[in-house]
Amino acid sequence: LGKTLSLATAAVLASLLGDGPVLILCPATLTQQWQVELWDKLGVPSAVWTKKKTWLDHTGHHILTRGPEDVARCPYQIGIVSTGLVFQLGPERAHLLGRRYGTLVLDEAHRARRAGGTGKKAGEPNNLLAFMLESAKISRHILLGTGTPIQTEVSELWDLLGILGCGADHVLGRSNS
């Protein structure tokens, strides 16, 4: 199976457990691919949050909303949202952070990392990593996918493991272990 389909299958299985809604975060260029693969390969409906601040269902119909706050009220069990909304610190980001998820999926997870260099923000989590670290604490399942090898800094791998370990001391052990 391809990476997207493997992650999609895992997300669907987790949603069938009744643990809560599924949020898939991916680059805007991949949102339609996720939706198509969920429907065509697995027969699972989903909705994509659009630039028009509406949900687009798997049949191509726009579902009207009241605005950015409805990003946290997907009309389907599986919602697909562009990581750009998280990076931009827009109003949708705050609403997404206010919601618990049964499964939180991050595609292209290697983009969640700390700032490099020697500037003021060196070593600080970028907006995506900060979002994932906060959301992971209150999500039941976390799935991270990347087809890009992490070759530059070992710390980037530790950041991803840190996301997986948020709120679950059995993943990386207890503090200071």
Chimera marker file (.cmm) of the C-alpha trace (Angstrom):
<marker_set name="trace">
<marker id="1" x="0.000" y="0.000" z="0.000" r="1" g="1" b="0" radius="0.5"/>
<marker id="2" x="1.056" y="3.594" z="-0.547" r="1" g="1" b="0" radius="0.5"/>
<marker id="3" x="1.814" y="5.846" z="2.408" r="1" g="1" b="0" radius="0.5"/>
<marker id="4" x="-1.436" y="7.796" z="2.140" r="1" g="1" b="0" radius="0.5"/>
<marker id="5" x="-3.561" y="4.684" z="1.802" r="1" g="1" b="0" radius="0.5"/>
<marker id="6" x="-1.806" y="2.967" z="4.719" r="1" g="1" b="0" radius="0.5"/>
<marker id="7" x="-2.368" y="5.988" z="6.959" r="1" g="1" b="0" radius="0.5"/>
<marker id="8" x="-5.942" y="6.304" z="5.710" r="1" g="1" b="0" radius="0.5"/>
<marker id="9" x="-6.654" y="2.659" z="6.493" r="1" g="1" b="0" radius="0.5"/>
<marker id="10" x="-5.260" y="3.043" z="10.005" r="1" g="1" b="0" radius="0.5"/>
<marker id="11" x="-7.309" y="6.223" z="10.560" r="1" g="1" b="0" radius="0.5"/>
<marker id="12" x="-10.498" y="4.517" z="9.357" r="1" g="1" b="0" radius="0.5"/>
<marker id="13" x="-9.900" y="1.539" z="11.628" r="1" g="1" b="0" radius="0.5"/>
<marker id="14" x="-9.330" y="3.857" z="14.585" r="1" g="1" b="0" radius="0.5"/>
<marker id="15" x="-12.532" y="5.767" z="13.822" r="1" g="1" b="0" radius="0.5"/>
<marker id="16" x="-14.482" y="2.508" z="13.735" r="1" g="1" b="0" radius="0.5"/>
<marker id="17" x="-13.426" y="1.949" z="17.336" r="1" g="1" b="0" radius="0.5"/>
<marker id="18" x="-15.652" y="4.888" z="18.250" r="1" g="1" b="0" radius="0.5"/>
<marker id="19" x="-12.820" y="6.851" z="19.849" r="1" g="1" b="0" radius="0.5"/>
<marker id="20" x="-13.923" y="10.126" z="18.301" r="1" g="1" b="0" radius="0.5"/>
<marker id="21" x="-13.455" y="12.167" z="15.148" r="1" g="1" b="0" radius="0.5"/>
<marker id="22" x="-10.445" y="11.872" z="12.866" r="1" g="1" b="0" radius="0.5"/>
<marker id="23" x="-8.482" y="14.961" z="11.826" r="1" g="1" b="0" radius="0.5"/>
<marker id="24" x="-6.090" y="14.533" z="8.924" r="1" g="1" b="0" radius="0.5"/>
<marker id="25" x="-3.579" y="17.345" z="8.489" r="1" g="1" b="0" radius="0.5"/>
<marker id="26" x="-1.725" y="17.433" z="5.185" r="1" g="1" b="0" radius="0.5"/>
<marker id="27" x="-0.402" y="19.979" z="2.683" r="1" g="1" b="0" radius="0.5"/>
<marker id="28" x="-3.159" y="21.670" z="0.666" r="1" g="1" b="0" radius="0.5"/>
<marker id="29" x="-1.932" y="19.903" z="-2.472" r="1" g="1" b="0" radius="0.5"/>
<marker id="30" x="-2.723" y="16.526" z="-0.888" r="1" g="1" b="0" radius="0.5"/>
<marker id="31" x="-6.171" y="17.173" z="0.614" r="1" g="1" b="0" radius="0.5"/>
<marker id="32" x="-8.059" y="15.996" z="-2.478" r="1" g="1" b="0" radius="0.5"/>
<marker id="33" x="-5.795" y="12.943" z="-2.813" r="1" g="1" b="0" radius="0.5"/>
<marker id="34" x="-6.630" y="11.938" z="0.755" r="1" g="1" b="0" radius="0.5"/>
<marker id="35" x="-10.344" y="12.379" z="0.136" r="1" g="1" b="0" radius="0.5"/>
<marker id="36" x="-10.298" y="10.461" z="-3.148" r="1" g="1" b="0" radius="0.5"/>
<marker id="37" x="-8.326" y="7.563" z="-1.686" r="1" g="1" b="0" radius="0.5"/>
<marker id="38" x="-10.587" y="7.336" z="1.355" r="1" g="1" b="0" radius="0.5"/>
<marker id="39" x="-13.655" y="7.154" z="-0.894" r="1" g="1" b="0" radius="0.5"/>
<marker id="40" x="-12.356" y="5.195" z="-3.901" r="1" g="1" b="0" radius="0.5"/>
<marker id="41" x="-10.234" y="2.641" z="-2.067" r="1" g="1" b="0" radius="0.5"/>
<marker id="42" x="-12.044" y="2.306" z="1.259" r="1" g="1" b="0" radius="0.5"/>
<marker id="43" x="-15.581" y="3.583" z="0.593" r="1" g="1" b="0" radius="0.5"/>
<marker id="44" x="-15.297" y="6.034" z="3.495" r="1" g="1" b="0" radius="0.5"/>
<marker id="45" x="-16.782" y="9.534" z="3.159" r="1" g="1" b="0" radius="0.5"/>
<marker id="46" x="-14.865" y="12.540" z="4.409" r="1" g="1" b="0" radius="0.5"/>
<marker id="47" x="-14.860" y="16.303" z="4.085" r="1" g="1" b="0" radius="0.5"/>
<marker id="48" x="-12.107" y="18.769" z="3.173" r="1" g="1" b="0" radius="0.5"/>
<marker id="49" x="-11.954" y="22.267" z="4.705" r="1" g="1" b="0" radius="0.5"/>
<marker id="50" x="-11.665" y="24.746" z="1.824" r="1" g="1" b="0" radius="0.5"/>
<marker id="51" x="-10.287" y="28.259" z="1.412" r="1" g="1" b="0" radius="0.5"/>
<marker id="52" x="-13.929" y="29.382" z="1.146" r="1" g="1" b="0" radius="0.5"/>
<marker id="53" x="-14.405" y="28.343" z="4.814" r="1" g="1" b="0" radius="0.5"/>
<marker id="54" x="-16.767" y="25.526" z="3.836" r="1" g="1" b="0" radius="0.5"/>
<marker id="55" x="-16.564" y="21.758" z="4.015" r="1" g="1" b="0" radius="0.5"/>
<marker id="56" x="-16.353" y="19.957" z="0.666" r="1" g="1" b="0" radius="0.5"/>
<marker id="57" x="-17.752" y="16.445" z="0.847" r="1" g="1" b="0" radius="0.5"/>
<marker id="58" x="-16.623" y="13.427" z="-1.168" r="1" g="1" b="0" radius="0.5"/>
<marker id="59" x="-19.342" y="14.036" z="-3.777" r="1" g="1" b="0" radius="0.5"/>
<marker id="60" x="-18.154" y="17.589" z="-4.491" r="1" g="1" b="0" radius="0.5"/>
<marker id="61" x="-20.881" y="19.423" z="-2.571" r="1" g="1" b="0" radius="0.5"/>
<marker id="62" x="-19.979" y="22.408" z="-0.418" r="1" g="1" b="0" radius="0.5"/>
<marker id="63" x="-21.473" y="22.331" z="3.054" r="1" g="1" b="0" radius="0.5"/>
<marker id="64" x="-22.065" y="25.880" z="4.232" r="1" g="1" b="0" radius="0.5"/>
<marker id="65" x="-20.684" y="26.970" z="7.574" r="1" g="1" b="0" radius="0.5"/>
<marker id="66" x="-20.846" y="29.969" z="9.860" r="1" g="1" b="0" radius="0.5"/>
<marker id="67" x="-17.154" y="30.672" z="9.337" r="1" g="1" b="0" radius="0.5"/>
<marker id="68" x="-13.761" y="29.617" z="10.713" r="1" g="1" b="0" radius="0.5"/>
<marker id="69" x="-15.218" y="28.219" z="13.951" r="1" g="1" b="0" radius="0.5"/>
<marker id="70" x="-16.920" y="25.424" z="12.004" r="1" g="1" b="0" radius="0.5"/>
<marker id="71" x="-13.552" y="23.914" z="11.081" r="1" g="1" b="0" radius="0.5"/>
<marker id="72" x="-13.919" y="22.069" z="14.403" r="1" g="1" b="0" radius="0.5"/>
<marker id="73" x="-17.381" y="20.755" z="13.409" r="1" g="1" b="0" radius="0.5"/>
<marker id="74" x="-16.763" y="18.488" z="10.461" r="1" g="1" b="0" radius="0.5"/>
<marker id="75" x="-20.026" y="16.998" z="9.154" r="1" g="1" b="0" radius="0.5"/>
<marker id="76" x="-18.277" y="13.634" z="8.670" r="1" g="1" b="0" radius="0.5"/>
<marker id="77" x="-16.289" y="11.413" z="11.012" r="1" g="1" b="0" radius="0.5"/>
<marker id="78" x="-13.137" y="12.235" z="9.040" r="1" g="1" b="0" radius="0.5"/>
<marker id="79" x="-12.085" y="15.819" z="8.351" r="1" g="1" b="0" radius="0.5"/>
<marker id="80" x="-9.142" y="16.788" z="6.164" r="1" g="1" b="0" radius="0.5"/>
<marker id="81" x="-7.475" y="20.152" z="6.787" r="1" g="1" b="0" radius="0.5"/>
<marker id="82" x="-4.472" y="21.813" z="5.192" r="1" g="1" b="0" radius="0.5"/>
<marker id="83" x="-1.396" y="22.192" z="7.389" r="1" g="1" b="0" radius="0.5"/>
<marker id="84" x="-1.184" y="25.727" z="5.996" r="1" g="1" b="0" radius="0.5"/>
<marker id="85" x="-3.939" y="26.768" z="8.411" r="1" g="1" b="0" radius="0.5"/>
<marker id="86" x="-1.801" y="25.588" z="11.303" r="1" g="1" b="0" radius="0.5"/>
<marker id="87" x="1.361" y="27.256" z="10.016" r="1" g="1" b="0" radius="0.5"/>
<marker id="88" x="-0.428" y="30.589" z="9.437" r="1" g="1" b="0" radius="0.5"/>
<marker id="89" x="-1.802" y="30.890" z="12.987" r="1" g="1" b="0" radius="0.5"/>
<marker id="90" x="-5.214" y="31.758" z="11.538" r="1" g="1" b="0" radius="0.5"/>
<marker id="91" x="-8.499" y="31.615" z="13.443" r="1" g="1" b="0" radius="0.5"/>
<marker id="92" x="-9.077" y="27.997" z="12.407" r="1" g="1" b="0" radius="0.5"/>
<marker id="93" x="-5.981" y="26.903" z="14.308" r="1" g="1" b="0" radius="0.5"/>
<marker id="94" x="-7.417" y="27.986" z="17.657" r="1" g="1" b="0" radius="0.5"/>
<marker id="95" x="-10.687" y="26.170" z="16.964" r="1" g="1" b="0" radius="0.5"/>
<marker id="96" x="-8.845" y="22.992" z="15.971" r="1" g="1" b="0" radius="0.5"/>
<marker id="97" x="-6.829" y="23.147" z="19.192" r="1" g="1" b="0" radius="0.5"/>
<marker id="98" x="-10.052" y="23.328" z="21.196" r="1" g="1" b="0" radius="0.5"/>
<marker id="99" x="-11.218" y="19.919" z="19.973" r="1" g="1" b="0" radius="0.5"/>
<marker id="100" x="-10.367" y="16.381" z="21.107" r="1" g="1" b="0" radius="0.5"/>
<marker id="101" x="-9.682" y="13.807" z="18.401" r="1" g="1" b="0" radius="0.5"/>
<marker id="102" x="-9.952" y="10.071" z="18.405" r="1" g="1" b="0" radius="0.5"/>
<marker id="103" x="-7.227" y="10.019" z="15.776" r="1" g="1" b="0" radius="0.5"/>
<marker id="104" x="-4.936" y="12.817" z="14.675" r="1" g="1" b="0" radius="0.5"/>
<marker id="105" x="-3.016" y="12.168" z="11.444" r="1" g="1" b="0" radius="0.5"/>
<marker id="106" x="-0.139" y="14.323" z="10.211" r="1" g="1" b="0" radius="0.5"/>
<marker id="107" x="1.009" y="13.645" z="6.671" r="1" g="1" b="0" radius="0.5"/>
<marker id="108" x="4.413" y="15.059" z="5.702" r="1" g="1" b="0" radius="0.5"/>
<marker id="109" x="5.278" y="14.966" z="9.401" r="1" g="1" b="0" radius="0.5"/>
<marker id="110" x="8.904" y="15.904" z="8.743" r="1" g="1" b="0" radius="0.5"/>
<marker id="111" x="7.667" y="19.492" z="8.375" r="1" g="1" b="0" radius="0.5"/>
<marker id="112" x="6.939" y="19.604" z="12.110" r="1" g="1" b="0" radius="0.5"/>
<marker id="113" x="10.329" y="20.618" z="13.478" r="1" g="1" b="0" radius="0.5"/>
<marker id="114" x="12.309" y="23.181" z="15.404" r="1" g="1" b="0" radius="0.5"/>
<marker id="115" x="13.761" y="26.320" z="13.863" r="1" g="1" b="0" radius="0.5"/>
<marker id="116" x="17.415" y="25.979" z="12.954" r="1" g="1" b="0" radius="0.5"/>
<marker id="117" x="20.131" y="28.561" z="12.689" r="1" g="1" b="0" radius="0.5"/>
<marker id="118" x="21.337" y="31.053" z="15.253" r="1" g="1" b="0" radius="0.5"/>
<marker id="119" x="18.532" y="33.637" z="15.253" r="1" g="1" b="0" radius="0.5"/>
<marker id="120" x="16.068" y="34.492" z="18.000" r="1" g="1" b="0" radius="0.5"/>
<marker id="121" x="13.819" y="31.564" z="17.121" r="1" g="1" b="0" radius="0.5"/>
<marker id="122" x="16.587" y="28.948" z="16.887" r="1" g="1" b="0" radius="0.5"/>
<marker id="123" x="15.498" y="25.796" z="18.653" r="1" g="1" b="0" radius="0.5"/>
<marker id="124" x="11.867" y="26.868" z="18.999" r="1" g="1" b="0" radius="0.5"/>
<marker id="125" x="9.157" y="24.593" z="17.578" r="1" g="1" b="0" radius="0.5"/>
<marker id="126" x="7.645" y="25.818" z="14.340" r="1" g="1" b="0" radius="0.5"/>
<marker id="127" x="3.881" y="26.408" z="14.362" r="1" g="1" b="0" radius="0.5"/>
<marker id="128" x="3.120" y="22.899" z="13.119" r="1" g="1" b="0" radius="0.5"/>
<marker id="129" x="5.253" y="21.163" z="15.753" r="1" g="1" b="0" radius="0.5"/>
<marker id="130" x="3.786" y="23.362" z="18.496" r="1" g="1" b="0" radius="0.5"/>
<marker id="131" x="0.257" y="22.522" z="17.317" r="1" g="1" b="0" radius="0.5"/>
<marker id="132" x="0.989" y="18.799" z="17.208" r="1" g="1" b="0" radius="0.5"/>
<marker id="133" x="2.593" y="18.778" z="20.650" r="1" g="1" b="0" radius="0.5"/>
<marker id="134" x="-0.470" y="20.468" z="22.111" r="1" g="1" b="0" radius="0.5"/>
<marker id="135" x="-3.084" y="18.460" z="20.192" r="1" g="1" b="0" radius="0.5"/>
<marker id="136" x="-1.357" y="15.138" z="20.815" r="1" g="1" b="0" radius="0.5"/>
<marker id="137" x="-1.891" y="15.542" z="24.557" r="1" g="1" b="0" radius="0.5"/>
<marker id="138" x="-5.650" y="15.247" z="24.153" r="1" g="1" b="0" radius="0.5"/>
<marker id="139" x="-5.861" y="12.886" z="21.157" r="1" g="1" b="0" radius="0.5"/>
<marker id="140" x="-6.350" y="9.166" z="21.622" r="1" g="1" b="0" radius="0.5"/>
<marker id="141" x="-4.326" y="8.006" z="18.600" r="1" g="1" b="0" radius="0.5"/>
<marker id="142" x="-1.561" y="9.782" z="16.680" r="1" g="1" b="0" radius="0.5"/>
<marker id="143" x="-0.381" y="8.767" z="13.211" r="1" g="1" b="0" radius="0.5"/>
<marker id="144" x="2.627" y="10.446" z="11.631" r="1" g="1" b="0" radius="0.5"/>
<marker id="145" x="3.537" y="9.828" z="8.018" r="1" g="1" b="0" radius="0.5"/>
<marker id="146" x="6.447" y="10.960" z="5.917" r="1" g="1" b="0" radius="0.5"/>
<marker id="147" x="8.093" y="9.682" z="2.787" r="1" g="1" b="0" radius="0.5"/>
<marker id="148" x="11.049" y="11.980" z="3.350" r="1" g="1" b="0" radius="0.5"/>
<marker id="149" x="13.986" y="10.580" z="5.260" r="1" g="1" b="0" radius="0.5"/>
<marker id="150" x="15.098" y="12.746" z="8.120" r="1" g="1" b="0" radius="0.5"/>
<marker id="151" x="18.726" y="13.223" z="7.178" r="1" g="1" b="0" radius="0.5"/>
<marker id="152" x="19.800" y="16.545" z="8.585" r="1" g="1" b="0" radius="0.5"/>
<marker id="153" x="19.254" y="16.483" z="12.340" r="1" g="1" b="0" radius="0.5"/>
<marker id="154" x="18.604" y="13.601" z="14.702" r="1" g="1" b="0" radius="0.5"/>
<marker id="155" x="16.715" y="16.095" z="16.875" r="1" g="1" b="0" radius="0.5"/>
<marker id="156" x="13.979" y="16.204" z="14.202" r="1" g="1" b="0" radius="0.5"/>
<marker id="157" x="13.332" y="12.519" z="14.772" r="1" g="1" b="0" radius="0.5"/>
<marker id="158" x="13.184" y="13.108" z="18.529" r="1" g="1" b="0" radius="0.5"/>
<marker id="159" x="10.649" y="15.889" z="17.964" r="1" g="1" b="0" radius="0.5"/>
<marker id="160" x="8.397" y="13.438" z="16.100" r="1" g="1" b="0" radius="0.5"/>
<marker id="161" x="8.828" y="10.855" z="18.836" r="1" g="1" b="0" radius="0.5"/>
<marker id="162" x="7.957" y="13.600" z="21.298" r="1" g="1" b="0" radius="0.5"/>
<marker id="163" x="4.628" y="14.087" z="19.501" r="1" g="1" b="0" radius="0.5"/>
<marker id="164" x="3.912" y="10.372" z="19.790" r="1" g="1" b="0" radius="0.5"/>
<marker id="165" x="4.844" y="10.407" z="23.467" r="1" g="1" b="0" radius="0.5"/>
<marker id="166" x="2.679" y="13.368" z="24.530" r="1" g="1" b="0" radius="0.5"/>
<marker id="167" x="0.489" y="12.281" z="27.392" r="1" g="1" b="0" radius="0.5"/>
<marker id="168" x="1.592" y="8.644" z="27.080" r="1" g="1" b="0" radius="0.5"/>
<marker id="169" x="4.503" y="7.849" z="29.354" r="1" g="1" b="0" radius="0.5"/>
<marker id="170" x="4.677" y="4.307" z="27.957" r="1" g="1" b="0" radius="0.5"/>
<marker id="171" x="5.928" y="5.556" z="24.556" r="1" g="1" b="0" radius="0.5"/>
<marker id="172" x="9.210" y="7.200" z="25.540" r="1" g="1" b="0" radius="0.5"/>
<marker id="173" x="9.221" y="6.466" z="29.247" r="1" g="1" b="0" radius="0.5"/>
<marker id="174" x="8.652" y="8.824" z="32.130" r="1" g="1" b="0" radius="0.5"/>
<marker id="175" x="10.309" y="12.220" z="32.450" r="1" g="1" b="0" radius="0.5"/>
<marker id="176" x="14.060" y="12.016" z="32.974" r="1" g="1" b="0" radius="0.5"/>
<marker id="177" x="14.140" y="8.303" z="32.147" r="1" g="1" b="0" radius="0.5"/>
<link id1="1" id2="2" r="1" g="1" b="0" radius="0.2"/>
<link id1="2" id2="3" r="1" g="1" b="0" radius="0.2"/>
<link id1="3" id2="4" r="1" g="1" b="0" radius="0.2"/>
<link id1="4" id2="5" r="1" g="1" b="0" radius="0.2"/>
<link id1="5" id2="6" r="1" g="1" b="0" radius="0.2"/>
<link id1="6" id2="7" r="1" g="1" b="0" radius="0.2"/>
<link id1="7" id2="8" r="1" g="1" b="0" radius="0.2"/>
<link id1="8" id2="9" r="1" g="1" b="0" radius="0.2"/>
<link id1="9" id2="10" r="1" g="1" b="0" radius="0.2"/>
<link id1="10" id2="11" r="1" g="1" b="0" radius="0.2"/>
<link id1="11" id2="12" r="1" g="1" b="0" radius="0.2"/>
<link id1="12" id2="13" r="1" g="1" b="0" radius="0.2"/>
<link id1="13" id2="14" r="1" g="1" b="0" radius="0.2"/>
<link id1="14" id2="15" r="1" g="1" b="0" radius="0.2"/>
<link id1="15" id2="16" r="1" g="1" b="0" radius="0.2"/>
<link id1="16" id2="17" r="1" g="1" b="0" radius="0.2"/>
<link id1="17" id2="18" r="1" g="1" b="0" radius="0.2"/>
<link id1="18" id2="19" r="1" g="1" b="0" radius="0.2"/>
<link id1="19" id2="20" r="1" g="1" b="0" radius="0.2"/>
<link id1="20" id2="21" r="1" g="1" b="0" radius="0.2"/>
<link id1="21" id2="22" r="1" g="1" b="0" radius="0.2"/>
<link id1="22" id2="23" r="1" g="1" b="0" radius="0.2"/>
<link id1="23" id2="24" r="1" g="1" b="0" radius="0.2"/>
<link id1="24" id2="25" r="1" g="1" b="0" radius="0.2"/>
<link id1="25" id2="26" r="1" g="1" b="0" radius="0.2"/>
<link id1="26" id2="27" r="1" g="1" b="0" radius="0.2"/>
<link id1="27" id2="28" r="1" g="1" b="0" radius="0.2"/>
<link id1="28" id2="29" r="1" g="1" b="0" radius="0.2"/>
<link id1="29" id2="30" r="1" g="1" b="0" radius="0.2"/>
<link id1="30" id2="31" r="1" g="1" b="0" radius="0.2"/>
<link id1="31" id2="32" r="1" g="1" b="0" radius="0.2"/>
<link id1="32" id2="33" r="1" g="1" b="0" radius="0.2"/>
<link id1="33" id2="34" r="1" g="1" b="0" radius="0.2"/>
<link id1="34" id2="35" r="1" g="1" b="0" radius="0.2"/>
<link id1="35" id2="36" r="1" g="1" b="0" radius="0.2"/>
<link id1="36" id2="37" r="1" g="1" b="0" radius="0.2"/>
<link id1="37" id2="38" r="1" g="1" b="0" radius="0.2"/>
<link id1="38" id2="39" r="1" g="1" b="0" radius="0.2"/>
<link id1="39" id2="40" r="1" g="1" b="0" radius="0.2"/>
<link id1="40" id2="41" r="1" g="1" b="0" radius="0.2"/>
<link id1="41" id2="42" r="1" g="1" b="0" radius="0.2"/>
<link id1="42" id2="43" r="1" g="1" b="0" radius="0.2"/>
<link id1="43" id2="44" r="1" g="1" b="0" radius="0.2"/>
<link id1="44" id2="45" r="1" g="1" b="0" radius="0.2"/>
<link id1="45" id2="46" r="1" g="1" b="0" radius="0.2"/>
<link id1="46" id2="47" r="1" g="1" b="0" radius="0.2"/>
<link id1="47" id2="48" r="1" g="1" b="0" radius="0.2"/>
<link id1="48" id2="49" r="1" g="1" b="0" radius="0.2"/>
<link id1="49" id2="50" r="1" g="1" b="0" radius="0.2"/>
<link id1="50" id2="51" r="1" g="1" b="0" radius="0.2"/>
<link id1="51" id2="52" r="1" g="1" b="0" radius="0.2"/>
<link id1="52" id2="53" r="1" g="1" b="0" radius="0.2"/>
<link id1="53" id2="54" r="1" g="1" b="0" radius="0.2"/>
<link id1="54" id2="55" r="1" g="1" b="0" radius="0.2"/>
<link id1="55" id2="56" r="1" g="1" b="0" radius="0.2"/>
<link id1="56" id2="57" r="1" g="1" b="0" radius="0.2"/>
<link id1="57" id2="58" r="1" g="1" b="0" radius="0.2"/>
<link id1="58" id2="59" r="1" g="1" b="0" radius="0.2"/>
<link id1="59" id2="60" r="1" g="1" b="0" radius="0.2"/>
<link id1="60" id2="61" r="1" g="1" b="0" radius="0.2"/>
<link id1="61" id2="62" r="1" g="1" b="0" radius="0.2"/>
<link id1="62" id2="63" r="1" g="1" b="0" radius="0.2"/>
<link id1="63" id2="64" r="1" g="1" b="0" radius="0.2"/>
<link id1="64" id2="65" r="1" g="1" b="0" radius="0.2"/>
<link id1="65" id2="66" r="1" g="1" b="0" radius="0.2"/>
<link id1="66" id2="67" r="1" g="1" b="0" radius="0.2"/>
<link id1="67" id2="68" r="1" g="1" b="0" radius="0.2"/>
<link id1="68" id2="69" r="1" g="1" b="0" radius="0.2"/>
<link id1="69" id2="70" r="1" g="1" b="0" radius="0.2"/>
<link id1="70" id2="71" r="1" g="1" b="0" radius="0.2"/>
<link id1="71" id2="72" r="1" g="1" b="0" radius="0.2"/>
<link id1="72" id2="73" r="1" g="1" b="0" radius="0.2"/>
<link id1="73" id2="74" r="1" g="1" b="0" radius="0.2"/>
<link id1="74" id2="75" r="1" g="1" b="0" radius="0.2"/>
<link id1="75" id2="76" r="1" g="1" b="0" radius="0.2"/>
<link id1="76" id2="77" r="1" g="1" b="0" radius="0.2"/>
<link id1="77" id2="78" r="1" g="1" b="0" radius="0.2"/>
<link id1="78" id2="79" r="1" g="1" b="0" radius="0.2"/>
<link id1="79" id2="80" r="1" g="1" b="0" radius="0.2"/>
<link id1="80" id2="81" r="1" g="1" b="0" radius="0.2"/>
<link id1="81" id2="82" r="1" g="1" b="0" radius="0.2"/>
<link id1="82" id2="83" r="1" g="1" b="0" radius="0.2"/>
<link id1="83" id2="84" r="1" g="1" b="0" radius="0.2"/>
<link id1="84" id2="85" r="1" g="1" b="0" radius="0.2"/>
<link id1="85" id2="86" r="1" g="1" b="0" radius="0.2"/>
<link id1="86" id2="87" r="1" g="1" b="0" radius="0.2"/>
<link id1="87" id2="88" r="1" g="1" b="0" radius="0.2"/>
<link id1="88" id2="89" r="1" g="1" b="0" radius="0.2"/>
<link id1="89" id2="90" r="1" g="1" b="0" radius="0.2"/>
<link id1="90" id2="91" r="1" g="1" b="0" radius="0.2"/>
<link id1="91" id2="92" r="1" g="1" b="0" radius="0.2"/>
<link id1="92" id2="93" r="1" g="1" b="0" radius="0.2"/>
<link id1="93" id2="94" r="1" g="1" b="0" radius="0.2"/>
<link id1="94" id2="95" r="1" g="1" b="0" radius="0.2"/>
<link id1="95" id2="96" r="1" g="1" b="0" radius="0.2"/>
<link id1="96" id2="97" r="1" g="1" b="0" radius="0.2"/>
<link id1="97" id2="98" r="1" g="1" b="0" radius="0.2"/>
<link id1="98" id2="99" r="1" g="1" b="0" radius="0.2"/>
<link id1="99" id2="100" r="1" g="1" b="0" radius="0.2"/>
<link id1="100" id2="101" r="1" g="1" b="0" radius="0.2"/>
<link id1="101" id2="102" r="1" g="1" b="0" radius="0.2"/>
<link id1="102" id2="103" r="1" g="1" b="0" radius="0.2"/>
<link id1="103" id2="104" r="1" g="1" b="0" radius="0.2"/>
<link id1="104" id2="105" r="1" g="1" b="0" radius="0.2"/>
<link id1="105" id2="106" r="1" g="1" b="0" radius="0.2"/>
<link id1="106" id2="107" r="1" g="1" b="0" radius="0.2"/>
<link id1="107" id2="108" r="1" g="1" b="0" radius="0.2"/>
<link id1="108" id2="109" r="1" g="1" b="0" radius="0.2"/>
<link id1="109" id2="110" r="1" g="1" b="0" radius="0.2"/>
<link id1="110" id2="111" r="1" g="1" b="0" radius="0.2"/>
<link id1="111" id2="112" r="1" g="1" b="0" radius="0.2"/>
<link id1="112" id2="113" r="1" g="1" b="0" radius="0.2"/>
<link id1="113" id2="114" r="1" g="1" b="0" radius="0.2"/>
<link id1="114" id2="115" r="1" g="1" b="0" radius="0.2"/>
<link id1="115" id2="116" r="1" g="1" b="0" radius="0.2"/>
<link id1="116" id2="117" r="1" g="1" b="0" radius="0.2"/>
<link id1="117" id2="118" r="1" g="1" b="0" radius="0.2"/>
<link id1="118" id2="119" r="1" g="1" b="0" radius="0.2"/>
<link id1="119" id2="120" r="1" g="1" b="0" radius="0.2"/>
<link id1="120" id2="121" r="1" g="1" b="0" radius="0.2"/>
<link id1="121" id2="122" r="1" g="1" b="0" radius="0.2"/>
<link id1="122" id2="123" r="1" g="1" b="0" radius="0.2"/>
<link id1="123" id2="124" r="1" g="1" b="0" radius="0.2"/>
<link id1="124" id2="125" r="1" g="1" b="0" radius="0.2"/>
<link id1="125" id2="126" r="1" g="1" b="0" radius="0.2"/>
<link id1="126" id2="127" r="1" g="1" b="0" radius="0.2"/>
<link id1="127" id2="128" r="1" g="1" b="0" radius="0.2"/>
<link id1="128" id2="129" r="1" g="1" b="0" radius="0.2"/>
<link id1="129" id2="130" r="1" g="1" b="0" radius="0.2"/>
<link id1="130" id2="131" r="1" g="1" b="0" radius="0.2"/>
<link id1="131" id2="132" r="1" g="1" b="0" radius="0.2"/>
<link id1="132" id2="133" r="1" g="1" b="0" radius="0.2"/>
<link id1="133" id2="134" r="1" g="1" b="0" radius="0.2"/>
<link id1="134" id2="135" r="1" g="1" b="0" radius="0.2"/>
<link id1="135" id2="136" r="1" g="1" b="0" radius="0.2"/>
<link id1="136" id2="137" r="1" g="1" b="0" radius="0.2"/>
<link id1="137" id2="138" r="1" g="1" b="0" radius="0.2"/>
<link id1="138" id2="139" r="1" g="1" b="0" radius="0.2"/>
<link id1="139" id2="140" r="1" g="1" b="0" radius="0.2"/>
<link id1="140" id2="141" r="1" g="1" b="0" radius="0.2"/>
<link id1="141" id2="142" r="1" g="1" b="0" radius="0.2"/>
<link id1="142" id2="143" r="1" g="1" b="0" radius="0.2"/>
<link id1="143" id2="144" r="1" g="1" b="0" radius="0.2"/>
<link id1="144" id2="145" r="1" g="1" b="0" radius="0.2"/>
<link id1="145" id2="146" r="1" g="1" b="0" radius="0.2"/>
<link id1="146" id2="147" r="1" g="1" b="0" radius="0.2"/>
<link id1="147" id2="148" r="1" g="1" b="0" radius="0.2"/>
<link id1="148" id2="149" r="1" g="1" b="0" radius="0.2"/>
<link id1="149" id2="150" r="1" g="1" b="0" radius="0.2"/>
<link id1="150" id2="151" r="1" g="1" b="0" radius="0.2"/>
<link id1="151" id2="152" r="1" g="1" b="0" radius="0.2"/>
<link id1="152" id2="153" r="1" g="1" b="0" radius="0.2"/>
<link id1="153" id2="154" r="1" g="1" b="0" radius="0.2"/>
<link id1="154" id2="155" r="1" g="1" b="0" radius="0.2"/>
<link id1="155" id2="156" r="1" g="1" b="0" radius="0.2"/>
<link id1="156" id2="157" r="1" g="1" b="0" radius="0.2"/>
<link id1="157" id2="158" r="1" g="1" b="0" radius="0.2"/>
<link id1="158" id2="159" r="1" g="1" b="0" radius="0.2"/>
<link id1="159" id2="160" r="1" g="1" b="0" radius="0.2"/>
<link id1="160" id2="161" r="1" g="1" b="0" radius="0.2"/>
<link id1="161" id2="162" r="1" g="1" b="0" radius="0.2"/>
<link id1="162" id2="163" r="1" g="1" b="0" radius="0.2"/>
<link id1="163" id2="164" r="1" g="1" b="0" radius="0.2"/>
<link id1="164" id2="165" r="1" g="1" b="0" radius="0.2"/>
<link id1="165" id2="166" r="1" g="1" b="0" radius="0.2"/>
<link id1="166" id2="167" r="1" g="1" b="0" radius="0.2"/>
<link id1="167" id2="168" r="1" g="1" b="0" radius="0.2"/>
<link id1="168" id2="169" r="1" g="1" b="0" radius="0.2"/>
<link id1="169" id2="170" r="1" g="1" b="0" radius="0.2"/>
<link id1="170" id2="171" r="1" g="1" b="0" radius="0.2"/>
<link id1="171" id2="172" r="1" g="1" b="0" radius="0.2"/>
<link id1="172" id2="173" r="1" g="1" b="0" radius="0.2"/>
<link id1="173" id2="174" r="1" g="1" b="0" radius="0.2"/>
<link id1="174" id2="175" r="1" g="1" b="0" radius="0.2"/>
<link id1="175" id2="176" r="1" g="1" b="0" radius="0.2"/>
<link id1="176" id2="177" r="1" g="1" b="0" radius="0.2"/>
</marker_set>
